[in-house]
Amino acid sequence: MMSPGTITTQRWICESCGMIYDPAEGDPDGGIVPGTAFEDIPDHWVCPACGTRKADFYTSTGPAEPAALAKESEPRPPEPGPRRRAPRA
């Protein structure tokens, strides 16, 4: 557990939707107060944006530039599907 008054700069990113858990902000709607390290969040906590379990988040360490955070949270383009031939006339 972190000592009181210490806030980590390590952010955690949901691998499903790209939502970023920032310890400085916490997840007040989910009962996680600002300043709570990701490691101190209960294992049953889920992503507030998509419901993905805590175990499916990965780390992003250090202070990040806002542009870098936005880029990390952008949705990925869909994979191209199989090509279809045009019907013959």
N, CA, C and O atoms as a printed pandas DataFrame, in Angstrom:
     atom_number atom_name residue_name chain_id  residue_number  x_coord  y_coord  z_coord
0              1         N          MET        A               1    0.840   -1.179    0.000
1              2        CA          MET        A               1    0.000    0.000    0.000
2              3         C          MET        A               1    0.883    1.240    0.000
3              4         O          MET        A               1    1.952    1.259    0.611
4              5         N          MET        A               2    0.418    2.277   -0.697
5              6        CA          MET        A               2    1.195    3.514   -0.778
6              7         C          MET        A               2    1.105    4.276    0.529
7              8         O          MET        A               2    0.131    4.155    1.272
8              9         N          SER        A               3    2.148    5.073    0.802
9             10        CA          SER        A               3    2.080    5.904    1.994
10            11         C          SER        A               3    1.192    7.112    1.706
11            12         O          SER        A               3    1.123    7.571    0.566
12            13         N          PRO        A               4    0.508    7.633    2.739
13            14        CA          PRO        A               4   -0.378    8.776    2.540
14            15         C          PRO        A               4    0.375    9.957    1.945
15            16         O          PRO        A               4    1.514   10.232    2.324
16            17         N          GLY        A               5   -0.268   10.655    1.009
17            18        CA          GLY        A               5    0.339   11.824    0.399
18            19         C          GLY        A               5    1.213   11.505   -0.799
19            20         O          GLY        A               5    1.672   12.423   -1.480
20            21         N          THR        A               6    1.459   10.222   -1.081
21            22        CA          THR        A               6    2.288    9.843   -2.213
22            23         C          THR        A               6    1.379    9.428   -3.361
23            24         O          THR        A               6    0.520    8.559   -3.206
24            25         N          ILE        A               7    1.577   10.057   -4.510
25            26        CA          ILE        A               7    0.787    9.702   -5.682
26            27         C          ILE        A               7    1.743    9.225   -6.761
27            28         O          ILE        A               7    2.711    9.907   -7.098
28            29         N          THR        A               8    1.461    8.055   -7.295
29            30        CA          THR        A               8    2.303    7.503   -8.344
30            31         C          THR        A               8    1.955    8.136   -9.685
31            32         O          THR        A               8    0.830    8.590   -9.891
32            33         N          THR        A               9    2.932    8.165  -10.601
33            34        CA          THR        A               9    2.680    8.704  -11.937
34            35         C          THR        A               9    2.384    7.583  -12.916
35            36         O          THR        A               9    2.166    7.829  -14.102
36            37         N          GLN        A              10    2.376    6.359  -12.424
37            38        CA          GLN        A              10    2.133    5.228  -13.304
38            39         C          GLN        A              10    0.654    5.133  -13.640
39            40         O          GLN        A              10   -0.198    5.038  -12.756
40            41         N          ARG        A              11    0.366    5.162  -14.943
41            42        CA          ARG        A              11   -1.014    5.062  -15.406
42            43         C          ARG        A              11   -1.239    3.667  -15.953
43            44         O          ARG        A              11   -0.304    3.005  -16.403
44            45         N          TRP        A              12   -2.477    3.230  -15.913
45            46        CA          TRP        A              12   -2.854    1.899  -16.397
46            47         C          TRP        A              12   -3.886    2.061  -17.492
47            48         O          TRP        A              12   -4.811    2.862  -17.356
48            49         N          ILE        A              13   -3.743    1.314  -18.578
49            50        CA          ILE        A              13   -4.591    1.465  -19.753
50            51         C          ILE        A              13   -5.395    0.191  -19.974
51            52         O          ILE        A              13   -4.856   -0.916  -19.945
52            53         N          CYS        A              14   -6.692    0.366  -20.194
53            54        CA          CYS        A              14   -7.570   -0.767  -20.478
54            55         C          CYS        A              14   -7.253   -1.284  -21.877
55            56         O          CYS        A              14   -7.302   -0.532  -22.850
56            57         N          GLU        A              15   -6.929   -2.569  -21.973
57            58        CA          GLU        A              15   -6.576   -3.108  -23.284
58            59         C          GLU        A              15   -7.787   -3.248  -24.201
59            60         O          GLU        A              15   -7.620   -3.420  -25.408
60            61         N          SER        A              16   -8.993   -3.178  -23.659
61            62        CA          SER        A              16  -10.193   -3.307  -24.484
62            63         C          SER        A              16  -10.633   -1.985  -25.098
63            64         O          SER        A              16  -10.935   -1.923  -26.290
64            65         N          CYS        A              17  -10.670   -0.915  -24.281
65            66        CA          CYS        A              17  -11.216    0.348  -24.788
66            67         C          CYS        A              17  -10.227    1.505  -24.774
67            68         O          CYS        A              17  -10.505    2.553  -25.356
68            69         N          GLY        A              18   -9.064    1.336  -24.116
69            70        CA          GLY        A              18   -8.067    2.400  -24.081
70            71         C          GLY        A              18   -8.259    3.409  -22.963
71            72         O          GLY        A              18   -7.504    4.377  -22.877
72            73         N          MET        A              19   -9.260    3.204  -22.097
73            74        CA          MET        A              19   -9.471    4.103  -20.972
74            75         C          MET        A              19   -8.222    4.095  -20.099
75            76         O          MET        A              19   -7.628    3.041  -19.871
76            77         N          ILE        A              20   -7.829    5.255  -19.616
77            78        CA          ILE        A              20   -6.622    5.366  -18.796
78            79         C          ILE        A              20   -7.018    5.592  -17.349
79            80         O          ILE        A              20   -7.746    6.532  -17.029
80            81         N          TYR        A              21   -6.521    4.701  -16.461
81            82        CA          TYR        A              21   -6.710    4.904  -15.026
82            83         C          TYR        A              21   -5.535    5.734  -14.537
83            84         O          TYR        A              21   -4.385    5.300  -14.611
84            85         N          ASP        A              22   -5.827    6.925  -14.039
85            86        CA          ASP        A              22   -4.812    7.817  -13.499
86            87         C          ASP        A              22   -4.989    7.852  -11.992
87            88         O          ASP        A              22   -6.032    8.291  -11.506
88            89         N          PRO        A              23   -3.985    7.394  -11.236
89            90        CA          PRO        A              23   -4.108    7.371   -9.775
90            91         C          PRO        A              23   -4.429    8.739   -9.170
91            92         O          PRO        A              23   -5.089    8.812   -8.134
92            93         N          ALA        A              24   -3.974    9.813   -9.797
93            94        CA          ALA        A              24   -4.247   11.151   -9.273
94            95         C          ALA        A              24   -5.740   11.469   -9.333
95            96         O          ALA        A              24   -6.242   12.249   -8.524
96            97         N          GLU        A              25   -6.452   10.866  -10.292
97            98        CA          GLU        A              25   -7.885   11.101  -10.435
98            99         C          GLU        A              25   -8.725   10.030   -9.749
99           100         O          GLU        A              25   -9.829   10.313   -9.283
100          101         N          GLY        A              26   -8.207    8.792   -9.684
101          102        CA          GLY        A              26   -8.972    7.687   -9.121
102          103         C          GLY        A              26  -10.176    7.365   -9.985
103          104         O          GLY        A              26  -10.186    7.660  -11.180
104          105         N          ASP        A              27  -11.179    6.768   -9.392
105          106        CA          ASP        A              27  -12.459    6.464  -10.051
106          107         C          ASP        A              27  -13.549    6.709   -9.020
107          108         O          ASP        A              27  -14.133    5.765   -8.487
108          109         N          PRO        A              28  -13.826    7.998   -8.735
109          110        CA          PRO        A              28  -14.797    8.316   -7.682
110          111         C          PRO        A              28  -16.153    7.645   -7.872
111          112         O          PRO        A              28  -16.776    7.233   -6.893
112          113         N          ASP        A              29  -16.625    7.526   -9.125
113          114        CA          ASP        A              29  -17.916    6.879   -9.357
114          115         C          ASP        A              29  -17.862    5.393   -9.024
115          116         O          ASP        A              29  -18.890    4.787   -8.719
116          117         N          GLY        A              30  -16.656    4.797   -9.082
117          118        CA          GLY        A              30  -16.489    3.386   -8.761
118          119         C          GLY        A              30  -16.016    3.155   -7.329
119          120         O          GLY        A              30  -15.696    2.029   -6.948
120          121         N          GLY        A              31  -15.973    4.235   -6.533
121          122        CA          GLY        A              31  -15.569    4.099   -5.139
122          123         C          GLY        A              31  -14.063    4.134   -4.915
123          124         O          GLY        A              31  -13.590    3.797   -3.830
124          125         N          ILE        A              32  -13.304    4.540   -5.938
125          126        CA          ILE        A              32  -11.845    4.612   -5.816
126          127         C          ILE        A              32  -11.458    6.086   -5.679
127          128         O          ILE        A              32  -11.616    6.864   -6.620
128          129         N          VAL        A              33  -10.953    6.463   -4.509
129          130        CA          VAL        A              33  -10.633    7.860   -4.232
130          131         C          VAL        A              33   -9.369    8.286   -4.969
131          132         O          VAL        A              33   -8.484    7.466   -5.213
132          133         N          PRO        A              34   -9.281    9.599   -5.331
133          134        CA          PRO        A              34   -8.049   10.099   -5.939
134          135         C          PRO        A              34   -6.855    9.793   -5.045
135          136         O          PRO        A              34   -6.937    9.873   -3.819
136          137         N          GLY        A              35   -5.738    9.439   -5.690
137          138        CA          GLY        A              35   -4.527    9.093   -4.949
138          139         C          GLY        A              35   -4.367    7.599   -4.724
139          140         O          GLY        A              35   -3.380    7.169   -4.127
140          141         N          THR        A              36   -5.330    6.792   -5.197
141          142        CA          THR        A              36   -5.261    5.342   -5.009
142          143         C          THR        A              36   -4.424    4.703   -6.110
143          144         O          THR        A              36   -4.743    4.817   -7.293
144          145         N          ALA        A              37   -3.342    4.027   -5.703
145          146        CA          ALA        A              37   -2.508    3.309   -6.669
146          147         C          ALA        A              37   -3.305    2.164   -7.272
147          148         O          ALA        A              37   -4.164    1.584   -6.608
148          149         N          PHE        A              38   -3.025    1.840   -8.514
149          150        CA          PHE        A              38   -3.747    0.763   -9.197
150          151         C          PHE        A              38   -3.628   -0.546   -8.413
151          152         O          PHE        A              38   -4.585   -1.317   -8.336
152          153         N          GLU        A              39   -2.463   -0.791   -7.840
153          154        CA          GLU        A              39   -2.229   -2.016   -7.081
154          155         C          GLU        A              39   -3.124   -2.121   -5.851
155          156         O          GLU        A              39   -3.377   -3.218   -5.353
156          157         N          ASP        A              40   -3.606   -0.969   -5.358
157          158        CA          ASP        A              40   -4.445   -0.945   -4.162
158          159         C          ASP        A              40   -5.946   -1.024   -4.467
159          160         O          ASP        A              40   -6.768   -1.064   -3.551
160          161         N          ILE        A              41   -6.295   -1.048   -5.753
161          162        CA          ILE        A              41   -7.704   -1.178   -6.144
162          163         C          ILE        A              41   -8.105   -2.636   -5.956
163          164         O          ILE        A              41   -7.318   -3.526   -6.278
164          165         N          PRO        A              42   -9.303   -2.908   -5.445
165          166        CA          PRO        A              42   -9.743   -4.304   -5.273
166          167         C          PRO        A              42   -9.747   -5.054   -6.606
167          168         O          PRO        A              42  -10.006   -4.471   -7.658
168          169         N          ASP        A              43   -9.457   -6.345   -6.544
169          170        CA          ASP        A              43   -9.387   -7.162   -7.753
170          171         C          ASP        A              43  -10.716   -7.264   -8.490
171          172         O          ASP        A              43  -10.726   -7.552   -9.687
172          173         N          HIS        A              44  -11.832   -7.036   -7.813
173          174        CA          HIS        A              44  -13.133   -7.126   -8.475
174          175         C          HIS        A              44  -13.508   -5.848   -9.231
175          176         O          HIS        A              44  -14.544   -5.816   -9.895
176          177         N          TRP        A              45  -12.682   -4.786   -9.145
177          178        CA          TRP        A              45  -12.940   -3.538   -9.850
178          179         C          TRP        A              45  -12.879   -3.786  -11.352
179          180         O          TRP        A              45  -12.082   -4.598  -11.822
180          181         N          VAL        A              46  -13.720   -3.086  -12.099
181          182        CA          VAL        A              46  -13.725   -3.201  -13.561
182          183         C          VAL        A              46  -13.624   -1.817  -14.187
183          184         O          VAL        A              46  -13.903   -0.811  -13.535
184          185         N          CYS        A              47  -13.227   -1.773  -15.447
185          186        CA          CYS        A              47  -13.119   -0.531  -16.199
186          187         C          CYS        A              47  -14.471    0.183  -16.187
187          188         O          CYS        A              47  -15.488   -0.416  -16.537
188          189         N          PRO        A              48  -14.490    1.462  -15.786
189          190        CA          PRO        A              48  -15.761    2.178  -15.743
190          191         C          PRO        A              48  -16.329    2.470  -17.136
191          192         O          PRO        A              48  -17.515    2.770  -17.272
192          193         N          ALA        A              49  -15.491    2.383  -18.161
193          194        CA          ALA        A              49  -15.961    2.680  -19.515
194          195         C          ALA        A              49  -16.536    1.460  -20.233
195          196         O          ALA        A              49  -17.511    1.577  -20.975
196          197         N          CYS        A              50  -15.922    0.265  -20.009
197          198        CA          CYS        A              50  -16.363   -0.897  -20.794
198          199         C          CYS        A              50  -16.584   -2.167  -19.976
199          200         O          CYS        A              50  -17.069   -3.164  -20.511
200          201         N          GLY        A              51  -16.237   -2.146  -18.691
201          202        CA          GLY        A              51  -16.475   -3.309  -17.843
202          203         C          GLY        A              51  -15.390   -4.369  -17.873
203          204         O          GLY        A              51  -15.575   -5.451  -17.317
204          205         N          THR        A              52  -14.257   -4.082  -18.512
205          206        CA          THR        A              52  -13.145   -5.037  -18.557
206          207         C          THR        A              52  -12.552   -5.195  -17.164
207          208         O          THR        A              52  -12.461   -4.226  -16.410
208          209         N          ARG        A              53  -12.153   -6.409  -16.825
209          210        CA          ARG        A              53  -11.619   -6.680  -15.483
210          211         C          ARG        A              53  -10.250   -6.018  -15.276
211          212         O          ARG        A              53   -9.530   -5.739  -16.234
212          213         N          LYS        A              54   -9.920   -5.782  -14.047
213          214        CA          LYS        A              54   -8.682   -5.117  -13.652
214          215         C          LYS        A              54   -7.453   -5.817  -14.225
215          216         O          LYS        A              54   -6.488   -5.154  -14.603
216          217         N          ALA        A              55   -7.476   -7.133  -14.293
217          218        CA          ALA        A              55   -6.330   -7.899  -14.777
218          219         C          ALA        A              55   -6.006   -7.614  -16.242
219          220         O          ALA        A              55   -4.925   -7.970  -16.710
220          221         N          ASP        A              56   -6.923   -6.980  -16.972
221          222        CA          ASP        A              56   -6.710   -6.715  -18.387
222          223         C          ASP        A              56   -6.269   -5.276  -18.672
223          224         O          ASP        A              56   -6.506   -4.749  -19.758
224          225         N          PHE        A              57   -5.631   -4.657  -17.693
225          226        CA          PHE        A              57   -5.036   -3.335  -17.879
226          227         C          PHE        A              57   -3.527   -3.511  -17.985
227          228         O          PHE        A              57   -2.965   -4.435  -17.398
228          229         N          TYR        A              58   -2.873   -2.628  -18.733
229          230        CA          TYR        A              58   -1.405   -2.653  -18.813
230          231         C          TYR        A              58   -0.868   -1.284  -18.420
231          232         O          TYR        A              58   -1.603   -0.296  -18.431
232          233         N          THR        A              59    0.411   -1.226  -18.073
233          234        CA          THR        A              59    0.992   -0.008  -17.518
234          235         C          THR        A              59    1.523    0.951  -18.571
235          236         O          THR        A              59    1.914    0.572  -19.675
236          237         N          SER        A              60    1.514    2.198  -18.170
237          238        CA          SER        A              60    2.146    3.283  -18.918
238          239         C          SER        A              60    2.798    4.137  -17.843
239          240         O          SER        A              60    2.100    4.829  -17.101
240          241         N          THR        A              61    4.121    4.103  -17.744
241          242        CA          THR        A              61    4.799    4.773  -16.642
242          243         C          THR        A              61    5.249    6.178  -16.990
243          244         O          THR        A              61    5.496    6.521  -18.147
244          245         N          GLY        A              62    5.344    6.973  -15.937
245          246        CA          GLY        A              62    5.848    8.321  -16.063
246          247         C          GLY        A              62    4.791    9.312  -16.502
247          248         O          GLY        A              62    3.710    8.931  -16.952
248          249         N          PRO        A              63    5.114   10.583  -16.367
249          250        CA          PRO        A              63    4.153   11.593  -16.800
250          251         C          PRO        A              63    4.038   11.548  -18.315
251          252         O          PRO        A              63    5.042   11.473  -19.022
252          253         N          ALA        A              64    2.849   11.593  -18.789
253          254        CA          ALA        A              64    2.630   11.527  -20.231
254          255         C          ALA        A              64    2.109   12.857  -20.745
255          256         O          ALA        A              64    1.381   13.565  -20.049
256          257         N          GLU        A              65    2.482   13.180  -21.946
257          258        CA          GLU        A              65    1.985   14.383  -22.592
258          259         C          GLU        A              65    0.504   14.161  -22.924
259          260         O          GLU        A              65    0.116   13.040  -23.253
260          261         N          PRO        A              66   -0.313   15.183  -22.846
261          262        CA          PRO        A              66   -1.725   15.010  -23.181
262          263         C          PRO        A              66   -1.941   14.438  -24.579
263          264         O          PRO        A              66   -2.839   13.618  -24.773
264          265         N          ALA        A              67   -1.131   14.856  -25.559
265          266        CA          ALA        A              67   -1.284   14.328  -26.924
266          267         C          ALA        A              67   -0.988   12.835  -26.957
267          268         O          ALA        A              67   -1.654   12.085  -27.670
268          269         N          ALA        A              68    0.016   12.396  -26.183
269          270        CA          ALA        A              68    0.351   10.972  -26.151
270          271         C          ALA        A              68   -0.776   10.178  -25.507
271          272         O          ALA        A              68   -1.094    9.077  -25.958
272          273         N          LEU        A              69   -1.384   10.724  -24.456
273          274        CA          LEU        A              69   -2.493   10.034  -23.811
274          275         C          LEU        A              69   -3.681    9.926  -24.762
275          276         O          LEU        A              69   -4.335    8.885  -24.830
276          277         N          ALA        A              70   -3.957   10.996  -25.492
277          278        CA          ALA        A              70   -5.074   10.959  -26.431
278          279         C          ALA        A              70   -4.813    9.920  -27.507
279          280         O          ALA        A              70   -5.723    9.189  -27.897
280          281         N          LYS        A              71   -3.577    9.849  -27.991
281          282        CA          LYS        A              71   -3.247    8.880  -29.029
282          283         C          LYS        A              71   -3.422    7.456  -28.503
283          284         O          LYS        A              71   -3.930    6.593  -29.219
284          285         N          GLU        A              72   -3.002    7.197  -27.244
285          286        CA          GLU        A              72   -3.144    5.863  -26.657
286          287         C          GLU        A              72   -4.603    5.476  -26.506
287          288         O          GLU        A              72   -4.937    4.295  -26.596
288          289         N          SER        A              73   -5.482    6.450  -26.276
289          290        CA          SER        A              73   -6.876    6.111  -26.020
290          291         C          SER        A              73   -7.742    6.120  -27.283
291          292         O          SER        A              73   -8.934    5.819  -27.214
292          293         N          GLU        A              74   -7.147    6.466  -28.447
293          294        CA          GLU        A              74   -7.925    6.434  -29.685
294          295         C          GLU        A              74   -8.248    4.991  -30.048
295          296         O          GLU        A              74   -7.415    4.100  -29.884
296          297         N          PRO        A              75   -9.454    4.769  -30.538
297          298        CA          PRO        A              75   -9.792    3.401  -30.942
298          299         C          PRO        A              75   -8.962    2.978  -32.156
299          300         O          PRO        A              75   -8.610    3.798  -33.004
300          301         N          ARG        A              76   -8.665    1.704  -32.218
301          302        CA          ARG        A              76   -7.910    1.181  -33.356
302          303         C          ARG        A              76   -8.847    0.982  -34.527
303          304         O          ARG        A              76  -10.012    0.628  -34.346
304          305         N          PRO        A              77   -8.333    1.214  -35.753
305          306        CA          PRO        A              77   -9.197    0.982  -36.910
306          307         C          PRO        A              77   -9.507   -0.504  -37.040
307          308         O          PRO        A              77   -8.707   -1.344  -36.629
308          309         N          PRO        A              78  -10.665   -0.833  -37.610
309          310        CA          PRO        A              78  -11.009   -2.248  -37.746
310          311         C          PRO        A              78  -10.060   -2.964  -38.701
311          312         O          PRO        A              78   -9.512   -2.363  -39.625
312          313         N          GLU        A              79   -9.881   -4.238  -38.460
313          314        CA          GLU        A              79   -9.063   -5.056  -39.354
314          315         C          GLU        A              79   -9.789   -5.189  -40.684
315          316         O          GLU        A              79  -11.011   -5.333  -40.718
316          317         N          PRO        A              80   -9.031   -5.140  -41.787
317          318        CA          PRO        A              80   -9.706   -5.305  -43.075
318          319         C          PRO        A              80  -10.281   -6.711  -43.202
319          320         O          PRO        A              80   -9.653   -7.694  -42.809
320          321         N          GLY        A              81  -11.468   -6.784  -43.750
321          322        CA          GLY        A              81  -12.121   -8.078  -43.943
322          323         C          GLY        A              81  -11.715   -8.681  -45.277
323          324         O          GLY        A              81  -10.909   -8.102  -46.006
324          325         N          PRO        A              82  -12.266   -9.831  -45.591
325          326        CA          PRO        A              82  -11.930  -10.460  -46.865
326          327         C          PRO        A              82  -12.469   -9.623  -48.021
327          328         O          PRO        A              82  -13.536   -9.017  -47.924
328          329         N          ARG        A              83  -11.723   -9.601  -49.095
329          330        CA          ARG        A              83  -12.158   -8.856  -50.272
330          331         C          ARG        A              83  -13.268   -9.621  -50.974
331          332         O          ARG        A              83  -13.249  -10.849  -51.062
332          333         N          ARG        A              84  -14.207   -8.879  -51.457
333          334        CA          ARG        A              84  -15.306   -9.492  -52.199
334          335         C          ARG        A              84  -15.217   -9.061  -53.652
335          336         O          ARG        A              84  -14.929   -7.907  -53.971
336          337         N          ARG        A              85  -15.464   -9.993  -54.485
337          338        CA          ARG        A              85  -15.470   -9.669  -55.903
338          339         C          ARG        A              85  -16.808   -9.045  -56.276
339          340         O          ARG        A              85  -17.855   -9.391  -55.728
340          341         N          ALA        A              86  -16.744   -8.121  -57.218
341          342        CA          ALA        A              86  -17.965   -7.512  -57.708
342          343         C          ALA        A              86  -18.727   -8.534  -58.530
343          344         O          ALA        A              86  -18.112   -9.337  -59.231
344          345         N          PRO        A              87  -20.051   -8.524  -58.461
345          346        CA          PRO        A              87  -20.818   -9.480  -59.268
346          347         C          PRO        A              87  -20.622   -9.218  -60.757
347          348         O          PRO        A              87  -20.489   -8.073  -61.190
348          349         N          ARG        A              88  -20.608  -10.275  -61.511
349          350        CA          ARG        A              88  -20.446  -10.137  -62.963
350          351         C          ARG        A              88  -21.755   -9.645  -63.561
351          352         O          ARG        A              88  -22.846  -10.002  -63.117
352          353         N          ALA        A              89  -21.607   -8.829  -64.564
353          354        CA          ALA        A              89  -22.803   -8.279  -65.240
354          355         C          ALA        A              89  -23.299   -9.192  -66.329
355          356         O          ALA        A              89  -24.289   -8.881  -66.991
